[in-house]
Amino acid sequence: MKRYQLSFADSIKHVPEHADRTARRSSGGGLNFDVTYQVWTNRKAMAKSIRLQERRERHSTDWTACVKLTDGEGY
């Protein structure tokens, strides 16, 4: 898995190379507005990770898919 970080301003225009298997999240709290991107080896693994997060209470550093997941993915 590849992980990289961009400033908020750069993330607005950013289009990931492998958008179908890339997710993003905020880098932390406070005044840190950077966005972290992670590229998974395949979409199925990314979907599983995101669905596992959804089983617990929402947190600001949860992963969000760049290409929205369909209803049946990740289960």
Summary of the structure (lengths in Angstrom):
residues: 75
radius of gyration: 12.3
end to end distance: 21.0
largest distance: 36.1
contacts: 178
relative contact order: 0.25
helix: 28%
strand: 23%
